[in-house]
Structure formats: C-alpha cells, structure tokens
Amino acid sequence: MSAISNQSRFFDLLDFLLLMEDRGWLKQDSINLIKEAYFYTHGETKEEEDS
C-alpha cells in the first residue's frame, strides 16, 4: 500500500510540474530529469510503465 501511495504522490507532483512547465515556469528538461530519477530509484523503466 505504501508503494501505491508513494507512486500516487509522485504523479501528483508530476502533474504540478507539468502545469508549471505549461505556464513557462519550468523547462521540460527539468521534468524529464525528475522522471528519470524517480524511475531509476524505484527500479522501474519507462518501458515497464508503458506496459
């Protein structure tokens, strides 16, 4: 349950970061770095997320 909660918090944060990027307050490269760091620290890859 904790992993689900942490993942949910991550996606809430990601939504916030995407909003900031949409308004021009954050660059897409910064969001990509945050996503890569999350997937790396949680032992997941983008390919696994897509399936």
PDB file of N, CA, C and O in Angstrom:
ATOM      1  N   MET A   1       0.833  -1.201   0.000  1.00  0.00           N
ATOM      2  CA  MET A   1       0.000   0.000   0.000  1.00  0.00           C
ATOM      3  C   MET A   1       0.874   1.260   0.000  1.00  0.00           C
ATOM      4  O   MET A   1       0.533   2.264  -0.626  1.00  0.00           O
ATOM      5  N   SER A   2       1.979   1.192   0.696  1.00  0.00           N
ATOM      6  CA  SER A   2       2.867   2.341   0.754  1.00  0.00           C
ATOM      7  C   SER A   2       3.431   2.680  -0.623  1.00  0.00           C
ATOM      8  O   SER A   2       3.552   3.852  -0.978  1.00  0.00           O
ATOM      9  N   ALA A   3       3.777   1.646  -1.398  1.00  0.00           N
ATOM     10  CA  ALA A   3       4.315   1.892  -2.739  1.00  0.00           C
ATOM     11  C   ALA A   3       3.275   2.583  -3.618  1.00  0.00           C
ATOM     12  O   ALA A   3       3.609   3.481  -4.391  1.00  0.00           O
ATOM     13  N   ILE A   4       2.029   2.169  -3.500  1.00  0.00           N
ATOM     14  CA  ILE A   4       0.959   2.794  -4.280  1.00  0.00           C
ATOM     15  C   ILE A   4       0.798   4.252  -3.856  1.00  0.00           C
ATOM     16  O   ILE A   4       0.636   5.134  -4.699  1.00  0.00           O
ATOM     17  N   SER A   5       0.842   4.497  -2.560  1.00  0.00           N
ATOM     18  CA  SER A   5       0.717   5.855  -2.049  1.00  0.00           C
ATOM     19  C   SER A   5       1.867   6.732  -2.545  1.00  0.00           C
ATOM     20  O   SER A   5       1.652   7.871  -2.958  1.00  0.00           O
ATOM     21  N   ASN A   6       3.086   6.194  -2.502  1.00  0.00           N
ATOM     22  CA  ASN A   6       4.240   6.960  -2.973  1.00  0.00           C
ATOM     23  C   ASN A   6       4.145   7.233  -4.464  1.00  0.00           C
ATOM     24  O   ASN A   6       4.484   8.324  -4.922  1.00  0.00           O
ATOM     25  N   GLN A   7       3.683   6.240  -5.227  1.00  0.00           N
ATOM     26  CA  GLN A   7       3.548   6.426  -6.669  1.00  0.00           C
ATOM     27  C   GLN A   7       2.482   7.485  -6.957  1.00  0.00           C
ATOM     28  O   GLN A   7       2.653   8.316  -7.849  1.00  0.00           O
ATOM     29  N   SER A   8       1.397   7.452  -6.210  1.00  0.00           N
ATOM     30  CA  SER A   8       0.340   8.443  -6.384  1.00  0.00           C
ATOM     31  C   SER A   8       0.863   9.849  -6.091  1.00  0.00           C
ATOM     32  O   SER A   8       0.550  10.795  -6.814  1.00  0.00           O
ATOM     33  N   ARG A   9       1.648   9.980  -5.044  1.00  0.00           N
ATOM     34  CA  ARG A   9       2.233  11.283  -4.712  1.00  0.00           C
ATOM     35  C   ARG A   9       3.161  11.759  -5.816  1.00  0.00           C
ATOM     36  O   ARG A   9       3.189  12.943  -6.151  1.00  0.00           O
ATOM     37  N   PHE A  10       3.930  10.815  -6.385  1.00  0.00           N
ATOM     38  CA  PHE A  10       4.828  11.179  -7.477  1.00  0.00           C
ATOM     39  C   PHE A  10       4.035  11.728  -8.657  1.00  0.00           C
ATOM     40  O   PHE A  10       4.407  12.750  -9.235  1.00  0.00           O
ATOM     41  N   PHE A  11       2.944  11.054  -9.019  1.00  0.00           N
ATOM     42  CA  PHE A  11       2.175  11.510 -10.172  1.00  0.00           C
ATOM     43  C   PHE A  11       1.446  12.815  -9.871  1.00  0.00           C
ATOM     44  O   PHE A  11       1.232  13.617 -10.780  1.00  0.00           O
ATOM     45  N   ASP A  12       1.058  13.047  -8.612  1.00  0.00           N
ATOM     46  CA  ASP A  12       0.509  14.356  -8.234  1.00  0.00           C
ATOM     47  C   ASP A  12       1.568  15.437  -8.429  1.00  0.00           C
ATOM     48  O   ASP A  12       1.281  16.513  -8.953  1.00  0.00           O
ATOM     49  N   LEU A  13       2.791  15.141  -8.003  1.00  0.00           N
ATOM     50  CA  LEU A  13       3.896  16.081  -8.180  1.00  0.00           C
ATOM     51  C   LEU A  13       4.169  16.305  -9.660  1.00  0.00           C
ATOM     52  O   LEU A  13       4.396  17.434 -10.094  1.00  0.00           O
ATOM     53  N   LEU A  14       4.145  15.226 -10.429  1.00  0.00           N
ATOM     54  CA  LEU A  14       4.387  15.342 -11.865  1.00  0.00           C
ATOM     55  C   LEU A  14       3.325  16.220 -12.523  1.00  0.00           C
ATOM     56  O   LEU A  14       3.651  17.040 -13.381  1.00  0.00           O
ATOM     57  N   ASP A  15       2.069  16.059 -12.137  1.00  0.00           N
ATOM     58  CA  ASP A  15       1.003  16.922 -12.668  1.00  0.00           C
ATOM     59  C   ASP A  15       1.286  18.391 -12.361  1.00  0.00           C
ATOM     60  O   ASP A  15       1.097  19.258 -13.215  1.00  0.00           O
ATOM     61  N   PHE A  16       1.739  18.664 -11.141  1.00  0.00           N
ATOM     62  CA  PHE A  16       2.073  20.027 -10.742  1.00  0.00           C
ATOM     63  C   PHE A  16       3.233  20.569 -11.581  1.00  0.00           C
ATOM     64  O   PHE A  16       3.201  21.712 -12.036  1.00  0.00           O
ATOM     65  N   LEU A  17       4.258  19.732 -11.779  1.00  0.00           N
ATOM     66  CA  LEU A  17       5.405  20.163 -12.572  1.00  0.00           C
ATOM     67  C   LEU A  17       5.008  20.427 -14.021  1.00  0.00           C
ATOM     68  O   LEU A  17       5.494  21.374 -14.640  1.00  0.00           O
ATOM     69  N   LEU A  18       4.125  19.589 -14.560  1.00  0.00           N
ATOM     70  CA  LEU A  18       3.656  19.806 -15.930  1.00  0.00           C
ATOM     71  C   LEU A  18       2.866  21.108 -16.042  1.00  0.00           C
ATOM     72  O   LEU A  18       2.964  21.804 -17.052  1.00  0.00           O
ATOM     73  N   LEU A  19       2.091  21.439 -15.025  1.00  0.00           N
ATOM     74  CA  LEU A  19       1.376  22.711 -15.004  1.00  0.00           C
ATOM     75  C   LEU A  19       2.368  23.873 -14.994  1.00  0.00           C
ATOM     76  O   LEU A  19       2.196  24.854 -15.718  1.00  0.00           O
ATOM     77  N   MET A  20       3.406  23.753 -14.168  1.00  0.00           N
ATOM     78  CA  MET A  20       4.430  24.798 -14.125  1.00  0.00           C
ATOM     79  C   MET A  20       5.108  24.948 -15.484  1.00  0.00           C
ATOM     80  O   MET A  20       5.373  26.063 -15.933  1.00  0.00           O
ATOM     81  N   GLU A  21       5.390  23.816 -16.139  1.00  0.00           N
ATOM     82  CA  GLU A  21       6.029  23.847 -17.456  1.00  0.00           C
ATOM     83  C   GLU A  21       5.105  24.498 -18.477  1.00  0.00           C
ATOM     84  O   GLU A  21       5.555  25.269 -19.325  1.00  0.00           O
ATOM     85  N   ASP A  22       3.814  24.188 -18.396  1.00  0.00           N
ATOM     86  CA  ASP A  22       2.830  24.756 -19.313  1.00  0.00           C
ATOM     87  C   ASP A  22       2.768  26.275 -19.187  1.00  0.00           C
ATOM     88  O   ASP A  22       2.552  26.978 -20.174  1.00  0.00           O
ATOM     89  N   ARG A  23       2.955  26.768 -17.987  1.00  0.00           N
ATOM     90  CA  ARG A  23       2.912  28.219 -17.750  1.00  0.00           C
ATOM     91  C   ARG A  23       4.258  28.894 -17.999  1.00  0.00           C
ATOM     92  O   ARG A  23       4.385  30.111 -17.865  1.00  0.00           O
ATOM     93  N   GLY A  24       5.266  28.091 -18.365  1.00  0.00           N
ATOM     94  CA  GLY A  24       6.569  28.656 -18.673  1.00  0.00           C
ATOM     95  C   GLY A  24       7.464  28.844 -17.463  1.00  0.00           C
ATOM     96  O   GLY A  24       8.481  29.532 -17.556  1.00  0.00           O
ATOM     97  N   TRP A  25       7.113  28.251 -16.330  1.00  0.00           N
ATOM     98  CA  TRP A  25       7.898  28.411 -15.107  1.00  0.00           C
ATOM     99  C   TRP A  25       8.954  27.324 -14.931  1.00  0.00           C
ATOM    100  O   TRP A  25       9.815  27.418 -14.056  1.00  0.00           O
ATOM    101  N   LEU A  26       8.880  26.302 -15.763  1.00  0.00           N
ATOM    102  CA  LEU A  26       9.797  25.176 -15.627  1.00  0.00           C
ATOM    103  C   LEU A  26      10.060  24.617 -17.014  1.00  0.00           C
ATOM    104  O   LEU A  26       9.155  24.550 -17.847  1.00  0.00           O
ATOM    105  N   LYS A  27      11.278  24.224 -17.255  1.00  0.00           N
ATOM    106  CA  LYS A  27      11.626  23.669 -18.564  1.00  0.00           C
ATOM    107  C   LYS A  27      11.355  22.164 -18.599  1.00  0.00           C
ATOM    108  O   LYS A  27      11.469  21.482 -17.581  1.00  0.00           O
ATOM    109  N   GLN A  28      10.997  21.658 -19.775  1.00  0.00           N
ATOM    110  CA  GLN A  28      10.698  20.232 -19.952  1.00  0.00           C
ATOM    111  C   GLN A  28      11.887  19.363 -19.543  1.00  0.00           C
ATOM    112  O   GLN A  28      11.696  18.269 -19.011  1.00  0.00           O
ATOM    113  N   ASP A  29      13.108  19.834 -19.784  1.00  0.00           N
ATOM    114  CA  ASP A  29      14.292  19.059 -19.407  1.00  0.00           C
ATOM    115  C   ASP A  29      14.311  18.772 -17.912  1.00  0.00           C
ATOM    116  O   ASP A  29      14.717  17.687 -17.496  1.00  0.00           O
ATOM    117  N   SER A  30      13.880  19.727 -17.105  1.00  0.00           N
ATOM    118  CA  SER A  30      13.839  19.525 -15.656  1.00  0.00           C
ATOM    119  C   SER A  30      12.848  18.436 -15.286  1.00  0.00           C
ATOM    120  O   SER A  30      13.125  17.612 -14.414  1.00  0.00           O
ATOM    121  N   ILE A  31      11.698  18.424 -15.939  1.00  0.00           N
ATOM    122  CA  ILE A  31      10.689  17.402 -15.677  1.00  0.00           C
ATOM    123  C   ILE A  31      11.227  16.032 -16.073  1.00  0.00           C
ATOM    124  O   ILE A  31      11.043  15.059 -15.341  1.00  0.00           O
ATOM    125  N   ASN A  32      11.887  15.948 -17.218  1.00  0.00           N
ATOM    126  CA  ASN A  32      12.447  14.673 -17.662  1.00  0.00           C
ATOM    127  C   ASN A  32      13.481  14.151 -16.676  1.00  0.00           C
ATOM    128  O   ASN A  32      13.525  12.949 -16.415  1.00  0.00           O
ATOM    129  N   LEU A  33      14.314  15.028 -16.123  1.00  0.00           N
ATOM    130  CA  LEU A  33      15.303  14.600 -15.134  1.00  0.00           C
ATOM    131  C   LEU A  33      14.637  14.055 -13.881  1.00  0.00           C
ATOM    132  O   LEU A  33      15.086  13.053 -13.324  1.00  0.00           O
ATOM    133  N   ILE A  34      13.573  14.702 -13.437  1.00  0.00           N
ATOM    134  CA  ILE A  34      12.850  14.243 -12.249  1.00  0.00           C
ATOM    135  C   ILE A  34      12.223  12.884 -12.505  1.00  0.00           C
ATOM    136  O   ILE A  34      12.287  12.004 -11.647  1.00  0.00           O
ATOM    137  N   LYS A  35      11.615  12.696 -13.679  1.00  0.00           N
ATOM    138  CA  LYS A  35      11.013  11.401 -14.020  1.00  0.00           C
ATOM    139  C   LYS A  35      12.075  10.313 -14.082  1.00  0.00           C
ATOM    140  O   LYS A  35      11.868   9.222 -13.552  1.00  0.00           O
ATOM    141  N   GLU A  36      13.207  10.591 -14.719  1.00  0.00           N
ATOM    142  CA  GLU A  36      14.281   9.602 -14.815  1.00  0.00           C
ATOM    143  C   GLU A  36      14.791   9.230 -13.426  1.00  0.00           C
ATOM    144  O   GLU A  36      15.044   8.057 -13.152  1.00  0.00           O
ATOM    145  N   ALA A  37      14.944  10.218 -12.554  1.00  0.00           N
ATOM    146  CA  ALA A  37      15.411   9.942 -11.195  1.00  0.00           C
ATOM    147  C   ALA A  37      14.418   9.066 -10.448  1.00  0.00           C
ATOM    148  O   ALA A  37      14.822   8.153  -9.729  1.00  0.00           O
ATOM    149  N   TYR A  38      13.135   9.325 -10.605  1.00  0.00           N
ATOM    150  CA  TYR A  38      12.111   8.514  -9.941  1.00  0.00           C
ATOM    151  C   TYR A  38      12.181   7.071 -10.419  1.00  0.00           C
ATOM    152  O   TYR A  38      12.236   6.145  -9.609  1.00  0.00           O
ATOM    153  N   PHE A  39      12.180   6.881 -11.736  1.00  0.00           N
ATOM    154  CA  PHE A  39      12.179   5.526 -12.275  1.00  0.00           C
ATOM    155  C   PHE A  39      13.467   4.793 -11.911  1.00  0.00           C
ATOM    156  O   PHE A  39      13.441   3.588 -11.660  1.00  0.00           O
ATOM    157  N   TYR A  40      14.590   5.503 -11.879  1.00  0.00           N
ATOM    158  CA  TYR A  40      15.863   4.882 -11.520  1.00  0.00           C
ATOM    159  C   TYR A  40      15.857   4.442 -10.060  1.00  0.00           C
ATOM    160  O   TYR A  40      16.283   3.329  -9.749  1.00  0.00           O
ATOM    161  N   THR A  41      15.382   5.294  -9.168  1.00  0.00           N
ATOM    162  CA  THR A  41      15.406   4.962  -7.744  1.00  0.00           C
ATOM    163  C   THR A  41      14.371   3.917  -7.372  1.00  0.00           C
ATOM    164  O   THR A  41      14.506   3.259  -6.341  1.00  0.00           O
ATOM    165  N   HIS A  42      13.337   3.750  -8.193  1.00  0.00           N
ATOM    166  CA  HIS A  42      12.309   2.756  -7.895  1.00  0.00           C
ATOM    167  C   HIS A  42      12.460   1.493  -8.735  1.00  0.00           C
ATOM    168  O   HIS A  42      11.576   0.637  -8.743  1.00  0.00           O
ATOM    169  N   GLY A  43      13.586   1.381  -9.445  1.00  0.00           N
ATOM    170  CA  GLY A  43      13.875   0.172 -10.202  1.00  0.00           C
ATOM    171  C   GLY A  43      12.919  -0.077 -11.349  1.00  0.00           C
ATOM    172  O   GLY A  43      12.698  -1.224 -11.737  1.00  0.00           O
ATOM    173  N   GLU A  44      12.358   0.973 -11.887  1.00  0.00           N
ATOM    174  CA  GLU A  44      11.417   0.853 -12.994  1.00  0.00           C
ATOM    175  C   GLU A  44      12.008   1.539 -14.215  1.00  0.00           C
ATOM    176  O   GLU A  44      12.886   2.394 -14.106  1.00  0.00           O
ATOM    177  N   THR A  45      11.512   1.150 -15.368  1.00  0.00           N
ATOM    178  CA  THR A  45      11.912   1.816 -16.602  1.00  0.00           C
ATOM    179  C   THR A  45      10.668   2.336 -17.293  1.00  0.00           C
ATOM    180  O   THR A  45       9.551   1.942 -16.959  1.00  0.00           O
ATOM    181  N   LYS A  46      10.860   3.205 -18.237  1.00  0.00           N
ATOM    182  CA  LYS A  46       9.717   3.740 -18.975  1.00  0.00           C
ATOM    183  C   LYS A  46       8.975   2.628 -19.704  1.00  0.00           C
ATOM    184  O   LYS A  46       7.747   2.651 -19.789  1.00  0.00           O
ATOM    185  N   GLU A  47       9.716   1.655 -20.230  1.00  0.00           N
ATOM    186  CA  GLU A  47       9.086   0.563 -20.959  1.00  0.00           C
ATOM    187  C   GLU A  47       8.142  -0.225 -20.056  1.00  0.00           C
ATOM    188  O   GLU A  47       7.057  -0.622 -20.481  1.00  0.00           O
ATOM    189  N   GLU A  48       8.558  -0.450 -18.809  1.00  0.00           N
ATOM    190  CA  GLU A  48       7.702  -1.170 -17.869  1.00  0.00           C
ATOM    191  C   GLU A  48       6.463  -0.359 -17.539  1.00  0.00           C
ATOM    192  O   GLU A  48       5.385  -0.923 -17.354  1.00  0.00           O
ATOM    193  N   GLU A  49       6.604   0.959 -17.463  1.00  0.00           N
ATOM    194  CA  GLU A  49       5.472   1.820 -17.148  1.00  0.00           C
ATOM    195  C   GLU A  49       4.451   1.815 -18.278  1.00  0.00           C
ATOM    196  O   GLU A  49       3.247   1.890 -18.031  1.00  0.00           O
ATOM    197  N   ASP A  50       4.928   1.725 -19.516  1.00  0.00           N
ATOM    198  CA  ASP A  50       4.029   1.766 -20.667  1.00  0.00           C
ATOM    199  C   ASP A  50       3.214   0.496 -20.824  1.00  0.00           C
ATOM    200  O   ASP A  50       2.129   0.526 -21.404  1.00  0.00           O
ATOM    201  N   SER A  51       3.720  -0.622 -20.315  1.00  0.00           N
ATOM    202  CA  SER A  51       3.012  -1.896 -20.498  1.00  0.00           C
ATOM    203  C   SER A  51       1.966  -2.135 -19.440  1.00  0.00           C
ATOM    204  O   SER A  51       1.289  -3.163 -19.462  1.00  0.00           O
TER     205      SER A  51
END
